[in-house]
Amino acid sequence: MGVEGVMVSYNYSDDGEHANILTVSASGIKFSKRWVLTHGSILSPLKQANIIKNARGKPILNEEFYDNLPEIYVTCEKPESKFPDVYKKVENISRERSLDNDVDFEHSSYQARVSTGRICHVWQCPVLDRCVDYILYSWTIGHRDGDVETQTKLGKALLSVFVLVDLESDNRSLKTLRPLSELLDMVEAPPERGTNIQVHSTPFGCEVFLNSVTRGSICGLVGKRPSLLLTDAATALGSEGGPVFTDGIERRLVGAVVCSVSWWRGEWVGLTLAAPLRAVLAAKLRVPPAAPPRAPPDPRYAPVLDAVDRCTVLVRCGAAWGAGLYVGRGHVLTCAHVVKHHASYKVSLYCQNVKETAIVRYKTKDDKAYDLALLFTNPDYWTHLTPAVFAEAPAKKGESVLAAGFPYFNENNLDNLKPTVTSGHINNVSPSLIQTSCCVQSGFSGGPIFRIRADLRVEVLATIVSNAKTETGASYPYVNMAVPTRAFLHLVQHFLLDRDETQLATIESNKEIIQSQWRLMPYRSKI
């Protein structure tokens, strides 16, 4: 493939004093031995960043802009030699015999190659820029320290910016279409939801973490092309620009990280945002979208996603929204706080290109366990859905699970709406509460926690209610709580048979031990 993850850095000083020189870094993609593609966030401390922000997508062709950019350092892993060297082997054996311990100081983790280069082209991708305007407009980009307002404006302006570095020439008038065309030939179509991927990046710009590998899956896609990939592969600041590959023996380059840390509605978004490189490069080179379909996920898991899609619905009530689980006969299970204001606003359901209104059959009182509600809509409109299958065996600590919800969606494009699916494990279990490590945030309330059986059948273990939140307002999407279905399922099933609403009233348990367990204050964040 000829593609590898690297660290991209440069030295920077605000006032020109040597003592105040800082190192600014990001991750990058080295290809064709000469070129490096990285993300625009690396330019954030420079005055040129404001020029980019004010350019509003117009190409930057001013030579003075490039002349004043700093020299770039590209740090790569030391490759293993393809050709045996008998002299080198004898030297290594001699060195190993004299070592006092088993540490191999010739290991690649102790060595790295550093090359120098110059930025030869900076551009803003219109595909990502539209995504920022229409979907990420209310997000905070980056960490929450310092001037959040200024930081967010600059972060959003640079989110869609890419930087090309030349390692062999100072001639910045060189045509940049050739290297970008070469990279386009190496990039595969964006993967479908559910595809396993791996991210190569250097968090915090520290060589100790050079080209670290994190694995996850594609949790959701934003836009029709698409314009953004959401993944639960964990990254940190400094990972921007790192390559995203499909996982497996034959890795395929599909994207680049554009945002590792972001906030929305006061909650940390635990998902990494990546740009599909084929869409980015096709827009830059003005070539039509690729004819081949998107890289498919493992075919074994296509039925799993189909089963999730056919029972998970979007629930909206005024400005609030969450997820719901279709349980059959026109009934949908969700969280009480999602439909808290149902007396003032209508409740709407969306799934599989269908939108209908619903009524609230039952809702627990505010701030009471189990924070559940049962909705009813005309079942004639939902014949394409499949009632959820509930697990018979209880959840076990450590078992792998999936969570489904609707954290992000385009108001103007609900036709192709699909739930975002994240993976994790059961952290803790009690008869009245399950804790998982799935990444969840606003929009997952009422969504299901799924177990995948050995035969790939999908079963519902619990209903998501909240994630953890501290007194200072920091939200933790990887620490979340759900109600085990075994705590209420028999009551719901009896209601579906005899329609006796008094049966549902006992869902709201008055046992103090359960209420105190779910109080969780101040560490509870309704989502």
Secondary structure, 3 states (H helix, E strand, C coil): CCEEEEEEEEEECCCCCHHHCEEEEEEEEEECCCEEEEEHHHHCCCCHHHHHHHHCCCCCCCHHHHHCCCCEEEEEECCCCCCCCHHHHHHHHHHHHCCCCCCCCCCHHHCEEEEEEEEEEEEECHHHHHHHHHCCCCEEECCCCCCHHHHHHHHHHHHCEEEEEECCCCCCCCCCHHHHHHHHHHECCCECCCCEEEEEECHHHCHHHCCEEEEEEEEEEECCCCCEEEECCCCCCCCCCCEEEECCCCCCEEEEEEECCEEECCEEECCEEEEEHHHHHHHHHCCCCCCCCCECCCHHHHHHHHHHHCCEEEEEECCEEEEEEEEECCEEEEEHHHHCCCCCCCEEEEECCEEEEEEEEEECCCCCCCCEEEEECCHHHHCCCCCCCECCCCCCCCCEEEEEECCCCCCCCCCCCCCEEEEEEEEEEECCEEEECCCCCCCCCCCEEEEECCCCCEEEEEEEEEEEECCCCCEEEEEEEEEEHHHCHHHHHHHHHHCCCHHHHCCCCCCHHHHHHHHCCCCCEEC
